[in-house]
Structure formats: structure tokens, C-alpha cells
Amino acid sequence: MIKAIISMKLIKNLFNQKNILKEVLSIFVISRLLIIFIGYLSNLVIIKSRWFSSFPRPDSLLNLFFKWDSQWYMSIVRNGYSYNPGEESNVAFFPLYPMLIRFFSSIFGNPKLMGFVISNIVLLLAAIYLYKLIILDFEDPKIASKTVFYMLIFPLSFFFSIFYTEGLFLFLAISSFYYGRKKQWLTASVLGFFLSLTRSLGVLIFIPLLIEYLGINFKTFKINLKAIKKDILYLLLIPAGLFSYIYYLHIKFNDAFAFSHTQAAWNRKFTSIFTTISNTGYFSSFYKIIFLGSIIFALILILYLIYSRSRFSYIIYSSLLLFCYLSTGLLESIPRYISVLFPIYLGMSLLANRDKFLDHFFTLFSVMLLTLFTILFVNGYWFT
């Protein structure tokens, strides 16, 4: 009798999970179609920006969303890396994403199409793994599905699907966390290796994964040295991704930190958070509201995760990345950078689970801003 009950529960859980995965897919498809629809219609009626002529003609859906940093990644795919000290150079952009595009386009052709295909495949995988990760912490599947929902309708979520690295970064970060939680340290570390080949700050996932390995949480900060085994060495694969790119730059350009040095051409350099915040004076009122608003929103959600005693590694991950983003001297692109802090979507889900009004507010506000930001991006307005 007990075995029969257990079997029935397993079957029920399986069906529930299948339904949730169907829901994830439906949210993914609807949100992507909404972005395409908004982009296409806005292109027909919105006055173009003064930068619009510097982008490819919008004669296809791909070109509608092929703007700004997309062109830097394409330059790597087509011509490889180049470096001109003191000038803007494509060495600032890490190699995994363009390598994937070059590989698959060598088989299927059309590198631009391959870039969009890769971005959307890894985004769907990111959504699935996010659900699987959150369900490890909460028995209520509504929290997991709502977390995925907020990620896919986030105001900057169109970046996840276009010729940018956000979708790939999300997938690698979330799946690395997932396998770390499952104690599959080799898999988690290999994914972390690729994450640090996607962006330099991807290497920081080493710290929250180490926290997971050592079992540090809000209840205990004690480290059980007896629990440390040889598999902890797998985590060293994570910085190896960054170091492999550094070594490549040293061999090719005799400047191991060319990716960092070229950031100076964009006026990015390590500085205090207060200096970065004070630089908002260079932007119009619209961008000040967007930049500062996104920072405040992220901070509130991180503080709520601390208040609700969410997983310690999630909080460290979000806090570390946000600190680094705010230490570059520029707020430019900060909303896009914040969009890959996946624990903030958990914070939104937990708040919405407590108050139905917040659920409606988050949904309505996200869709409104997603519409606005998509229109700006597609029509060539400065929104990188």
C-alpha cells in the first residue's frame, strides 16, 4: 500500500513537472513573439535615431535586432580578434559566444542567423534550468515557474534572444549552480569554465560555488574540513577559462590584459561606487531614472533575499556581480548587466507569492518597460 502511494506521488510529480516545462516553453514562445511583434511594428512608425544609419538596413527581422555590441561580436566571427591600444577594439569581448557562432555557421552557414538561434536555444535551456534550480529550494512549483516568468518578461529580456551574450551567460551561470547544488562538481566546474570564457566576471561564480561546496549558509558559517575532498580541485577549472583567454592575448598581442586595457577607450576603469553613481550627471533625465532605478530595484530584491534567508550563495553571487558592475566608473549598460543576476527573479517571485498586488505590479511594469526598451533598441536609440 505504501509503495503504491509513493509510486502515485512520483507519477503525479512527473506530470506536474512536465506541465511546468510546457508552461516554461509557452512563456518563452509568447514573450519572444511579443518582442518580435513590438520590434516589427515600431520599426514601421517610430522616428529613427541619429545612430540608426550606422546599423544594417532593417530589411529582415534579424537586422531589426542586430545593433550596437552585436557588430563587435560579428567582427570577431568574421575576422578574428584585433587590438589597437588606446582605441576601441574587439578584444574587450570574450570568445565563447563568437566561437560557437563561427563553429555552427561553418556547418549551417549564415553566422547572423546562427547567433540568434544559439541565443534562443541557450535562453530556453536557462529557463528550464532555472525552474529545476529553484524547485530544489521550494516545494511549491508556483515559485519556480513564477521565477522563470519574471526572467522572460524582464524589461531587458530581449537582450537574451539577440546577438548578445546575455542568454549564454544566464544558461551557464544557472546550470553551473544547478549541478553544484546536485554535488556534481566536475560538470558545475566545466560550465563555470565556459562562463568565464563568456565574460570576465563569469569567473566570480567560483566564490558562490565554493560556498556551496563548503556548505556555508545562514545557519552555520562553520567549515567542515573533513567534508573537503579531492573533487574541490575541479573548481579550479573556473578561473582556467579566464586564464586561457589571457594567455591567448599574451601570445597574439603581447598584452595579456588587452581586454581590460581596451576598456579605457570606453572610459571604463575600476573606481569607487560613489564615483560611478556621481557620473549620472552626464546622462539625460530619462537615462538617470532608468540606470538608478534598476540599481535600486536590484538592491531591494537582494535585501529581500537576505531578509527571507534565501540561499546564501545566491546572495553572494548577486552582490559580487552588482558590486563589480558599480565599480567600473560608468552606469552605461547597467540595466542589461543586472538582467543576468538570476536570483533577483527569485526575489520577485517570493514577493509576488506573498502579495497578489505585487504580482500584478511586477507583470504590468515589466511588460510596459519591455515594450518601451524594445522600441528604443530596434529604432537605434542609445540603449546598449
N, C-alpha and C positions, 0 to 999 in steps of 0.2 A: 504493500500500500504506500509506504514512504517513498520507495523507488519510483512508483507511478507518479506521485505528486511532484517529486524532483524533476522527472522527465517532462511533465506537463509545464513546469516552470521554465525549463530550458527551452522548450518549443515556443512558449509564449515570449520569452526574451529574444529569441531568434527572430520571431515575426516582428516584434517591436523594433528591433534594430534594422531589419530590412525596410520597415516603414519609414524609419528616420532617415536612412540613406536615400530613400526615394524622395523624402522631403528636402534633403540637402540638395539633391540633383535638381528638384523643381525650383528651389530658391535660386540656385546657381543659374539655371537657364533663364528664368524670368528676370533676374537682376541684370544679366548680360544683355538680354534683348531690350530691356528698358534703356540701358546705356547706349546701345546702338541706335535705337529709335530717337532718343533725345539728340544724340550727335548728328544724325542724318537730318532731322527736321531743322535743328538750329542752324546748320550749315546753309540752308535754303533762305533763311530770313534774317539772320544776325549780321550786323555790320562787322567786317573783319578788322583785326588789329593791324597796327603798322608793321608787326613782325610776320604777318601771315604769308607774305610773298617769299619769305626765306624758307618755307616748308614746301614739300611736294604738293602739286596740284591735287585738290580733293576730288579726284575722278574715280575713286573707289573707297569702299568702307575702310580698307586698311590705311589709306593715306589720310583719312579723316583723323585718325588717332596716332599717326606717325609724326611726332613733333618733339622738339626740344632734345632731351638726352637720347631719344631713340636714334637720332642721327649719329651720335657718338658711338653707340653700340654697333650700328651698321658699318661705320668706318673700320671698326676692328674686324668685323666679319669679312669684309671685302679686301681690306688692305693690311690687316695686322696692326700691331702697335707702332706708334710713332711718339717721339718725345722731343720737344723743343723747350729747354729750360727757360723759365720765366714767362712762358706762354701757355695758353690753354692747350692741353694735349690729352689724347685718349687713354694714356696710361693711368689716369685717375679712375678709370672704370675697370673693375676686376673681371677676370677672364672666363669664369664658368659659363655664364649666360651666352656670350658670343661664341664660345667653343661649342656649346650644344647646338646653336643655330647653324654654325658652319658645318658641323658633322651631319646633321639631318638634312640640310639643304644640299649637301653633296650627294645625298641619296635621292631625295624627292624634288630638289630644285626649289626656286623661289624663296630665298632667305627671309624676305619680309613676311611672307605667309607663315613660314616655319616659326618665326619669332612669336607671332600671335598665337599659333597653335600650341607651342610649348608653354607660353604664359598661362593659357586657359586650362591646359591639362594639369599643370602643377597647382593651379589655383583650386581646381576641383579636388585634387588629392589633399591639398592643405585643409579644405573644408571637411573632408571625411576624417582626416587625422585629428582635426580639432575636436570634432564630435567624440571620437574614440578617446582622446586625451581627457576631456572634461568628464566623460562618463566614468572614468576611473576615480574621480573625486566625489561625484554626486550620483546618488541612486536615481534621482529624478531626471529622466531623459529630456524633459522640457528645458531644463537649464542648459544642457548641451546643445540642443537644437536651436535655442534662442541665441546662444553664443555665436553659433555659425551664422545665424540670420543677421545679427548685427555686423558681423565681419563683412558679409556680402553686400550689405546696403550702406556701409560706411561711406561718408561723403567723398573720400578719396579712393574708393574701391575700384574705380575704373582703371587706376594705375595697375591693379593686379592682373588685368587682362590684356594689356597692351605691350608694346615693345620696350618694356622696363623690367627691372629685376625684382620688383616687389612680390609678385606671385611666387617666384622661385625661392626668394628669401623666406617667405612665410611657410612654404611647404617644408623646406629643410629645417627651419627652426622648430616648427611644431612636431614634425616626425622625429627629430632628434630627441626632443623632450619625451615623446611618447615611448620610444624604445629605451630611454633612460629610466623612465618610470617602470618599465617592464623588466629592468635589470639586464637588458641585452646591450651591454656596454660597447661591444665591437661595432654593432650596427649604429648605435647612437653616435659613436665617435667618428665613424666614416661619414655619416650625414653632417656632423659638425665640421669635418674636414672640408667638405664641399661648400658648407655655409661660409667658411672663412675664405673660400675662393670666389664667393659671390660678392661679398663686401668685406672691407677690412674689419668693421665692427662685429662681423659674424664670429670672430674669434672669441668674443666675450661670452659666448654660450658655454665656454669651458667652465666658468665660475658657477653658474647655476647647476650644471650637470655634476660638478664636483660636490656641490651641496647635496644634491640628490644621492650621490654615491655614499656620502658620509652620513646620510640620514638626518641632517640638521633641519630642525623645524621650530615652530614657536613653542612647543612643549619642552624641548631639550636642545641645548646648544653643545651638548657633550659629544665628543667624537670617540666612537668605539674603535680603538686601534686594532683590536682582534678581528674586526669585520673587514679590514682592508686586505685585499688580495692582489694577486698579480694583474688581474684584469683592470685595475685602476690605471695601469700604464697605457691602456687603449686611449684614454682621454688625451694623451699627448699627440694623437693624430689630428686633433682640432687645430692647434697652432701650426701644425705642419702644412696646412693648406695655405695660410698666410705666408709662411716662410718660403714655400715653393715659388710663390709669385715674386717675393722679394729677391730670391736667388735668380729667377729669370731676368728681372730688371737689372740686376747687377751684371749678368753675363751680356745682355743685349745692349744696355745703355751706360754701363759702368756707374750706375746710380741706383743702389738697392732700394732707396726710398723715393724713387721718382714719382710714385703715385701720391705721396704726401707732399713733395716739393711742388708739384704742379698745381696743387690745390691753392697755392698762394696767388695764382693767376685769377682765381675766383674769389680772392680775399678771404679764404678760409684758413684759419690757423687756431691753434689751441689757445684759449683765453678764458677768463673768468665768466661765469654765468651772468653776472651783473653787466659786464661789458657787452655780451651778446644781447641781453634784453634792452640795454640802452640804445643799441643800434636800430631799434624800431623807428627811430626818428627819420631814417632815410626812406621809409615807405609811406604810401598814401594811407589815409584813414581806413580804407577797405582792407588792405593787407595787414595793417596793425591789428584790426579786430580778428581777422582770420588766424594770424600767427599766434597772438597772445591768447585768443580764445581756445585754440587747440591745445596749447600748453596747459592752461588752467584746467581744461576738461580732462586731460590725461592725468594731471596731478590729483584731481579729485577722485578719479577712479582708482588710482594706485593707493591713495589714502584709504579708500573704502575697502580695497582688498586687504590692507593691513588691519583695518578695524574688524573685518569679518573673519580674520585669521585664515585667509586663503593660503594656498601653498607658498611656503617661504621662497622657493626657487623662482616662482613666477614673479614675485615682487622684486627680487634681486635682479632678475633679467630685465624687467621693465625699467627699474630705477637706473640701472647701469647704462642702458642704451639712451634713456632720456637725458641723463647727466652728460653723456658724451655729445649728444646732439646739441645741447645747450652750451657746449664749451667750444664751439667752432668759430664764434665771432659773428655768425650770420644766422638769422631766422629764416632765410630763404629755404624753401622746400621742407620746413619743419612739419607741416601737417602730413606730408607724404611719409616722412620718416616715422612719425608717430603711428601711422597706419599699420606698421608691421609689429607693433607691440601687442601681440595677440591677447595677453592677459586683460587688457582694458575691455575687451569684448565680454570676457567673463564677468568683469565688474558691472558692466551694463546689464548683463543677464541677471545677476544676483539682485541688483536694484529693482529691475523690472519685475522680478519674481515676488518682491515684497509689496510693490505698489503698481497697480494696473495703469494709473495715470502716467507713470514714468515709462512704461512700456509703449503707450501711445505717443508720448512726447518724443522718445528716442527714435521711434519709427518715422514719425512725421518729419521731425527735424532732419534726420539723416537723409531721407528721400529728397527733401527740399534742397538741401545743400549739395547732394549728389547731382541733382539736376543742374543747379547753378554752376558747379565746378566743371561738370562735363561740357556745358555750353562754352564756358571760358576757354577750356583747353582745346576743344575742337576748332574754335574760331581764332586760335592763335594768340589769345591773350596770355600775358605772362603768368604762368601757373605751372611751375616745374616741380 
